Amino acid sequence: MAATEFLVYATPISVYSCKLRLALALKGLDWTEAAPPGGYGSAAYRRIVPQGTVPALVHGSFVLAESDAIIEYLDEIGAGPPLLPQGAQARARARAVSRFIDTRLEPALRALFLLVGSGKRAPTDARAALHRHLGTLGTLAGPGPYLTGARPGLPDCGLWAVAAVLGTLDRVLALDLPASALAAAGDTVPEIATHLEAYRSVLADWVAAREGHA
Ligand SMILES: N[C@@H](CCC(=O)N[C@@H](CS)C(=O)NCC(=O)O)C(=O)O
């Protein structure tokens, strides 16, 4: 049994695992992290988490996958400060921005993973998709400095995890992505700085391994 109230199945390289780590850290919670038994997608892990994906939360006898659902659950049980804002419209907007990051921006980035170490350039249309999604995100954003306004919240966690990958792939694949103050804001939040730093280091090791330097 976990030594803390919350057990999280996660992997070091997973962007959604990083997103949940940032949320837990912003909430000031302690958690125990474990690798999915047998690896994600394995039969052993699916017996615990039917979706087979990471991250997943185990809270007592309750098991939950999907990063947004987990973070909203933690909000609803009053675990740490809420990461969704007050007011139905602000909350709905925060959820919509989070879905945009998870279902548009992150998949456009994931499509480029196999190019790392291949010696190939990113196709023009893949780069254009990333630029377009980043532009849309800028349009969706409010006055800032965070996606949820004055305090960092749910969509910021997703953006900052994705931004760590974006920064890595931008350097390696010369994507020439525009600077984003919203994405960079994560580095100014003390609670999460060490988690972001650790994630970037994992990403750098992954790149080195794919490029054959590890
Ligand atoms: N929508 C899910 C996505 C989770 C996800 O796709 N995680 C990846 C790792 S970053 C994974 O588990 N992939 C294995 C699989 O899809 O079987 C979330 O927000 O948690």
Ligand as a Chemical Component Dictionary entry (heavy atoms), coordinates in Angstrom:
data_LIG
# 
_chem_comp.id                   LIG 
_chem_comp.type                 NON-POLYMER 
_chem_comp.pdbx_formal_charge   0 
_chem_comp.three_letter_code    LIG 
# 
loop_
_chem_comp_atom.comp_id 
_chem_comp_atom.atom_id 
_chem_comp_atom.alt_atom_id 
_chem_comp_atom.type_symbol 
_chem_comp_atom.charge 
_chem_comp_atom.model_Cartn_x 
_chem_comp_atom.model_Cartn_y 
_chem_comp_atom.model_Cartn_z 
_chem_comp_atom.pdbx_ordinal 
LIG N1  N1  N 0 -6.185 11.512 -22.405 1  
LIG C1  C1  C 0 -5.264 10.769 -21.571 2  
LIG C2  C2  C 0 -4.034 10.456 -22.402 3  
LIG C3  C3  C 0 -3.068 9.537  -21.671 4  
LIG C4  C4  C 0 -2.064 8.959  -22.623 5  
LIG O1  O1  O 0 -2.289 8.857  -23.858 6  
LIG N2  N2  N 0 -0.957 8.544  -22.057 7  
LIG C5  C5  C 0 0.042  7.895  -22.853 8  
LIG C6  C6  C 0 1.425  8.210  -22.305 9  
LIG S1  S1  S 0 1.770  9.956  -22.429 10 
LIG C7  C7  C 0 -0.205 6.426  -22.762 11 
LIG O2  O2  O 0 -0.521 5.914  -21.711 12 
LIG N3  N3  N 0 -0.089 5.741  -23.897 13 
LIG C8  C8  C 0 -0.264 4.311  -23.923 14 
LIG C9  C9  C 0 -1.518 3.891  -24.614 15 
LIG O3  O3  O 0 -2.219 4.748  -25.167 16 
LIG O4  O4  O 0 -1.782 2.696  -24.599 17 
LIG C10 C10 C 0 -4.926 11.588 -20.329 18 
LIG O5  O5  O 0 -5.164 12.802 -20.323 19 
LIG O6  O6  O 0 -4.492 11.005 -19.329 20 
# 
loop_
_chem_comp_bond.comp_id 
_chem_comp_bond.atom_id_1 
_chem_comp_bond.atom_id_2 
_chem_comp_bond.value_order 
_chem_comp_bond.pdbx_ordinal 
LIG N1  C1  SING 1  
LIG C1  C2  SING 2  
LIG C1  C10 SING 3  
LIG C2  C3  SING 4  
LIG C3  C4  SING 5  
LIG C4  O1  DOUB 6  
LIG C4  N2  SING 7  
LIG N2  C5  SING 8  
LIG C5  C6  SING 9  
LIG C5  C7  SING 10 
LIG C6  S1  SING 11 
LIG C7  O2  DOUB 12 
LIG C7  N3  SING 13 
LIG N3  C8  SING 14 
LIG C8  C9  SING 15 
LIG C9  O3  DOUB 16 
LIG C9  O4  SING 17 
LIG C10 O5  DOUB 18 
LIG C10 O6  SING 19 
# 
